[in-house]
Amino acid sequence: MKNMIAYYMVPVQLPFLLRELGTETASLAGLALAVATLVGAVVSSQYARLKARLSHPAVFALGFTVMGLGFALVAAATSYGFVIAAMAVVGVGMGAALPNYSVWVVGRAPLAVRGRVIGGVITAFFLGQFLSPLVAQPLVDRFSIAGAYGMAAVALLVLAAGFIVAVVLRRRPSPEGPAP
């Protein structure tokens, strides 16, 4: 849900950031949003290839790292072109992470409860969408839109670090050695 809170900052806060940067045309704001969505769709279409090389935690580590970097780029943006590039980076991260939720959860859930578990994942997505403006707006009010994106970047990178640690610990050999 945390990454969905961050992700939904894009459609809610990005038009206001663009206005601060001097881009007031609604169609240009829409194009910036579309870039993230289109790139996310392209990356999601390649999920099976990505998953063939990486574990579920590693896909999350990659997705959240890239998303965090994209949000950091948004926070540092000084022009419309910079924002477009940042949205492409955000799209790459989301395109990797979003399908990973469903695939990982479905793969781990027993068949008897799979529907409820998938419903829980979708509920978390919608709760993230609902909570995003409630979480982001106080940050915007206190620090600025760019500052809120910067904080979201840090949160995403901390989330990524947790998955990186999980990946590293998973690869570490047991101190007792292999089981007989």
C-alpha positions in Angstrom: 0.0 0.0 0.0 2.9 2.4 0.7 4.1 2.4 -2.8 0.5 3.0 -4.0 0.3 6.0 -1.7 3.4 7.3 -3.5 2.3 6.3 -6.9 -1.0 8.1 -6.7 0.9 11.3 -5.9 1.6 11.4 -9.6 -1.9 12.0 -10.9 -2.9 14.1 -7.8 0.2 16.3 -7.3 2.0 16.4 -10.6 -0.3 18.9 -12.4 0.3 21.3 -9.6 4.1 20.8 -9.7 4.0 21.4 -13.5 2.1 24.6 -12.9 4.9 25.7 -10.5 7.4 24.9 -13.2 5.5 27.1 -15.7 3.6 24.4 -17.5 -0.1 25.2 -17.1 -1.5 23.4 -20.2 -3.7 20.5 -19.1 -2.8 18.5 -22.2 0.9 18.7 -21.3 0.1 17.5 -17.7 -1.9 14.7 -19.2 1.0 13.8 -21.5 3.4 13.6 -18.5 0.9 11.3 -16.7 0.5 9.2 -19.9 4.3 8.7 -20.2 4.4 7.0 -16.8 1.4 4.8 -17.6 2.7 3.9 -21.1 6.2 3.0 -19.9 4.7 1.0 -17.0 2.5 -0.9 -19.5 5.5 -1.7 -21.7 7.6 -2.9 -18.7 4.7 -4.9 -17.2 4.3 -6.7 -20.6 7.9 -7.9 -20.0 7.3 -9.0 -16.5 7.7 -12.8 -17.3 11.2 -12.1 -18.7 12.1 -10.1 -15.6 10.7 -12.7 -13.2 12.6 -15.5 -15.0 15.8 -13.8 -13.9 14.9 -12.4 -10.5 13.1 -13.6 -7.3 9.9 -11.8 -6.2 11.8 -9.8 -3.5 14.5 -8.9 -6.1 11.8 -7.6 -8.5 10.4 -5.5 -5.6 13.9 -4.2 -4.8 14.4 -3.2 -8.4 11.0 -1.7 -8.9 11.0 0.3 -5.7 14.6 1.5 -6.3 13.7 2.7 -9.8 10.5 4.3 -8.5 12.4 6.0 -5.7 14.9 7.4 -8.2 12.1 8.6 -10.4 10.5 10.4 -7.5 13.8 11.9 -6.6 14.1 13.2 -10.2 10.6 14.6 -10.0 11.6 16.4 -6.7 14.7 17.9 -8.5 12.9 18.7 -11.8 13.3 22.2 -13.1 11.6 21.9 -16.4 8.9 20.0 -18.2 11.3 17.8 -20.1 12.9 16.8 -16.9 9.5 15.8 -15.5 8.8 13.7 -18.6 12.1 11.9 -18.2 11.3 11.4 -14.5 7.9 10.0 -15.3 9.4 7.4 -17.6 11.7 6.3 -14.8 8.7 6.1 -12.4 6.8 4.0 -15.0 9.7 1.5 -15.2 9.6 1.0 -11.5 5.8 0.6 -11.4 5.8 -1.6 -14.4 8.1 -4.0 -12.6 6.4 -3.8 -9.1 2.7 -3.9 -9.9 2.5 -7.4 -11.6 4.8 -8.8 -8.9 2.2 -8.2 -6.2 -0.4 -10.4 -7.8 1.9 -13.1 -9.1 3.7 -13.5 -5.7 0.5 -13.4 -3.7 -1.4 -15.8 -6.0 1.6 -18.2 -6.0 1.8 -18.3 -2.2 -1.9 -18.4 -1.4 -3.7 -21.7 -1.0 -6.3 -22.2 -3.7 -9.1 -22.1 -1.1 -8.3 -18.6 -0.1 -6.8 -17.2 -3.3 -9.8 -15.1 -4.2 -9.8 -13.4 -0.7 -6.1 -12.8 -0.9 -6.3 -11.2 -4.3 -9.2 -9.1 -3.0 -6.9 -8.0 -0.2 -4.2 -6.9 -2.7 -6.7 -4.9 -4.7 -8.1 -3.4 -1.5 -4.6 -2.3 -0.6 -4.3 -0.6 -4.0 -7.5 1.3 -3.6 -6.7 2.2 0.0 -3.3 3.6 -1.3 -5.2 5.6 -3.9 -7.6 6.9 -1.2 -4.9 7.7 1.4 -2.4 9.3 -1.1 -3.8 12.8 -0.9 -4.4 12.5 2.8 -0.8 11.6 3.4 0.8 13.9 0.7 -1.1 17.1 1.3 0.2 17.8 4.7 3.7 17.2 3.3 3.0 19.6 0.4 1.6 22.2 2.8 4.7 22.0 5.0 7.5 21.4 2.6 6.3 22.0 -1.0 5.2 19.7 -3.8 8.8 18.9 -4.7 9.6 18.3 -1.0 6.7 15.8 -0.8 8.1 14.0 -3.9 11.5 13.9 -2.2 10.1 12.4 0.9 8.2 9.8 -1.1 11.5 9.0 -2.9 13.2 8.4 0.5 10.3 6.2 1.6 10.4 4.1 -1.6 14.2 3.8 -1.3 13.8 2.6 2.3 11.2 0.1 1.1 13.6 -1.0 -1.6 16.4 -1.4 0.9 14.3 -3.7 3.0 13.8 -6.0 -0.1 17.5 -5.7 -0.9 18.3 -7.0 2.6 15.8 -9.8 2.1 17.5 -10.8 -1.2 21.0 -10.7 0.4 19.9 -12.7 3.4 18.2 -15.2 1.2 21.4 -15.8 -0.7 23.6 -16.1 2.3 24.5 -19.7 3.1 23.4 -21.2 6.4 26.1 -21.1 9.2 25.4 -24.9 9.7 26.2 -25.6 6.1 23.9 -27.6 3.8 21.4 -30.0 5.2 22.4 -33.7 5.0 
